[in-house]
Amino acid sequence: MSIVTDWNLDVKRYLQSCSDGIPEADRPRVCPHCSETVMLHRHGRFFRCVFTLTERFVIPIFRFRCPQCSRTTSVLPAFLLPKQQTAVDIQEEVVRGETHGASRITMAQQSAAWPGGPWSVRTIRRWCRRWKDMLSKLEDRLAAWLLSRHPQVALPRGRGAGWSLWFACWERLRTSAQEGSLLHRLNRWARPLSVTVPG
């Protein structure tokens, strides 16, 4: 099982802030297995190759062990999904492309220009389906979250409003680039627990 961090939306910032391990203040304090509130113990790391729209990186993924149930947990940065090498920004580019009418064949051909590409039409279809399912599950939470910050805004009406409306709304309302992309936010909510920076 993995926890997704609520920080480090950018690979380079992740590498800088985690050069000596996850900062102590950001260490997991709830076990995703047994739900105990406890300081998880450091339990090593492994390395994963990550492809963004512009570069290839090798990053450390840190593991922690629960002193209560003895099960281990990996802590993933928000730009990465479990068991994946493609960063969220590549997958968002694909979802946006399809939203703007590009076919999956076109997106697969375009992916040849990105580090790690090209990706097959089947992979593109799998990404689009996964994110569509995630949006469907989290659409109400997304609407509530945006309204809590911008109560005056008119949000897309009804479930299944579609990516284009949510992307437009997100770009208009996110408070800063630090917030990251819409897919970063959905990725953080989709995991069972998040590691968050206090404040």
C-alpha positions as CSV (number, residue, x, y, z in Angstrom):
1,M,0.0,0.0,0.0
2,S,1.2,3.5,-0.6
3,I,0.5,7.0,0.7
4,V,0.7,10.0,-1.6
5,T,2.3,13.1,-0.3
6,D,0.4,16.4,-0.3
7,W,3.5,18.3,-1.3
8,N,6.4,18.0,-3.8
9,L,4.3,18.3,-7.0
10,D,7.5,18.8,-9.0
11,V,10.3,16.2,-9.4
12,K,13.2,18.6,-9.0
13,R,11.7,20.0,-5.7
14,Y,11.1,16.5,-4.5
15,L,14.7,15.5,-5.1
16,Q,16.0,18.6,-3.3
17,S,13.7,18.3,-0.3
18,C,14.2,14.5,0.0
19,S,17.9,14.3,-0.6
20,D,18.5,12.9,2.9
21,G,15.1,11.2,3.2
22,I,11.7,12.5,3.8
23,P,11.9,15.5,6.2
24,E,11.1,14.6,9.7
25,A,8.1,17.0,9.9
26,D,6.6,15.2,6.9
27,R,7.0,11.7,8.1
28,P,3.8,9.6,8.1
29,R,1.9,9.5,11.4
30,V,-1.0,7.3,10.5
31,C,-0.7,3.7,9.3
32,P,-2.8,3.1,6.2
33,H,-3.1,-0.6,7.1
34,C,-4.2,-0.6,10.7
35,S,-5.2,3.2,10.9
36,E,-3.2,3.6,14.1
37,T,-1.9,7.1,14.8
38,V,1.7,6.4,15.3
39,M,5.1,7.5,14.0
40,L,6.0,5.1,11.3
41,H,9.6,3.9,11.4
42,R,12.0,4.4,8.4
43,H,12.3,1.2,6.5
44,G,14.6,1.9,3.6
45,R,14.0,3.0,0.1
46,F,14.0,1.9,-3.5
47,F,14.5,3.8,-6.7
48,R,12.0,4.4,-9.6
49,C,12.6,5.8,-13.0
50,V,10.1,8.7,-13.7
51,F,9.3,10.2,-17.0
52,T,7.9,13.8,-17.2
53,L,7.0,15.8,-20.3
54,T,10.6,17.1,-20.5
55,E,13.0,14.7,-18.7
56,R,13.8,11.3,-17.3
57,F,14.6,11.1,-13.6
58,V,15.6,8.4,-11.1
59,I,14.0,9.2,-7.7
60,P,14.1,7.5,-4.3
61,I,10.8,6.1,-2.9
62,F,10.9,5.9,0.8
63,R,9.4,3.0,2.8
64,F,8.1,3.0,6.4
65,R,7.1,0.3,8.8
66,C,4.3,0.5,11.3
67,P,5.4,-0.4,14.9
68,Q,1.9,-1.6,15.7
69,C,1.1,-4.0,12.8
70,S,4.6,-4.4,11.3
71,R,3.3,-3.8,7.7
72,T,5.2,-1.5,5.3
73,T,4.1,1.5,3.4
74,S,5.7,3.4,0.5
75,V,5.3,7.2,0.4
76,L,4.8,8.5,-3.2
77,P,5.1,12.0,-4.3
78,A,1.9,13.5,-5.8
79,F,3.4,13.6,-9.3
80,L,3.4,9.8,-9.4
81,L,0.8,7.0,-9.3
82,P,1.5,3.6,-7.7
83,K,3.4,1.2,-9.9
84,Q,3.8,3.8,-12.7
85,Q,6.8,5.5,-14.3
86,T,4.9,8.2,-16.1
87,A,4.4,11.3,-14.1
88,V,1.0,12.8,-13.7
89,D,1.9,15.7,-16.1
90,I,2.2,13.3,-19.0
91,Q,-1.1,11.6,-18.3
92,E,-2.7,15.0,-17.9
93,E,-1.4,16.1,-21.3
94,V,-3.1,13.0,-22.7
95,V,-6.4,13.6,-20.9
96,R,-6.3,17.3,-22.0
97,G,-5.6,16.2,-25.6
98,E,-8.5,13.9,-25.7
99,T,-10.7,16.6,-24.1
100,H,-9.8,18.9,-27.0
101,G,-10.7,16.3,-29.6
102,A,-7.4,14.5,-30.3
103,S,-7.8,10.8,-31.0
104,R,-5.9,8.3,-28.9
105,I,-3.9,7.3,-32.0
106,T,-2.8,11.0,-32.4
107,M,-1.9,11.1,-28.7
108,A,0.1,7.9,-29.0
109,Q,2.0,9.3,-31.9
110,Q,2.6,12.6,-30.1
111,S,3.9,10.7,-27.1
112,A,6.9,9.6,-29.2
113,A,8.4,13.1,-28.6
114,W,8.2,12.7,-24.8
115,P,10.8,11.0,-22.6
116,G,9.9,7.4,-22.2
117,G,7.6,7.4,-25.2
118,P,6.0,6.4,-27.4
119,W,3.1,4.9,-25.5
120,S,0.7,2.6,-27.1
121,V,-3.0,3.4,-27.9
122,R,-3.9,0.7,-25.2
123,T,-1.8,2.6,-22.6
124,I,-3.4,5.9,-23.6
125,R,-6.9,4.4,-23.4
126,R,-6.0,2.9,-19.9
127,W,-4.8,6.3,-18.6
128,C,-7.9,8.0,-19.9
129,R,-10.2,5.4,-18.4
130,R,-8.5,5.5,-15.0
131,W,-8.7,9.3,-14.8
132,K,-12.3,9.3,-15.9
133,D,-13.2,6.8,-13.2
134,M,-11.2,8.8,-10.6
135,L,-13.0,12.0,-11.6
136,S,-16.4,10.3,-11.4
137,K,-15.6,9.1,-7.9
138,L,-14.2,12.4,-6.7
139,E,-16.3,14.9,-8.5
140,D,-18.5,15.8,-5.5
141,R,-15.4,16.2,-3.3
142,L,-13.8,18.4,-6.0
143,A,-16.9,20.6,-6.2
144,A,-17.1,20.9,-2.4
145,W,-13.4,21.7,-2.1
146,L,-13.6,24.4,-4.8
147,L,-16.7,25.9,-3.3
148,S,-15.1,26.1,0.2
149,R,-12.4,28.3,-1.3
150,H,-14.6,30.2,-3.8
151,P,-18.2,30.2,-2.7
152,Q,-19.3,32.7,-5.3
153,V,-18.1,30.6,-8.3
154,A,-20.5,28.8,-10.7
155,L,-19.2,25.2,-10.9
156,P,-20.1,22.7,-13.7
157,R,-23.6,21.5,-13.2
158,G,-24.4,17.8,-12.5
159,R,-22.2,14.8,-12.3
160,G,-20.3,13.9,-15.4
161,A,-19.9,17.5,-16.5
162,G,-16.8,16.5,-18.4
163,W,-13.1,17.3,-18.2
164,S,-13.1,20.5,-20.3
165,L,-15.4,22.3,-17.8
166,W,-13.4,21.1,-14.8
167,F,-10.0,22.0,-16.3
168,A,-11.3,25.5,-17.1
169,C,-12.7,25.9,-13.6
170,W,-9.5,24.6,-12.0
171,E,-7.2,27.0,-14.0
172,R,-9.4,29.9,-13.0
173,L,-9.7,29.1,-9.3
174,R,-6.5,27.5,-8.2
175,T,-4.7,30.0,-5.9
176,S,-1.1,29.4,-7.1
177,A,1.2,27.2,-9.1
178,Q,2.0,25.5,-5.8
179,E,-1.4,23.9,-6.0
180,G,-0.4,21.9,-9.0
181,S,-2.7,20.5,-11.6
182,L,-6.2,19.1,-11.3
183,L,-4.9,15.5,-11.8
184,H,-2.4,16.1,-8.9
185,R,-5.2,17.0,-6.6
186,L,-7.3,14.0,-7.7
187,N,-4.3,11.7,-7.2
188,R,-3.8,12.9,-3.7
189,W,-7.5,12.3,-2.8
190,A,-7.6,8.9,-4.4
191,R,-5.1,7.4,-2.0
192,P,-6.3,6.1,1.4
193,L,-4.2,8.6,3.4
194,S,-2.1,11.6,2.6
195,V,1.0,13.0,4.2
196,T,0.4,16.7,4.5
197,V,2.6,19.6,5.5
198,P,1.3,21.2,8.6
199,G,-0.4,24.7,8.1
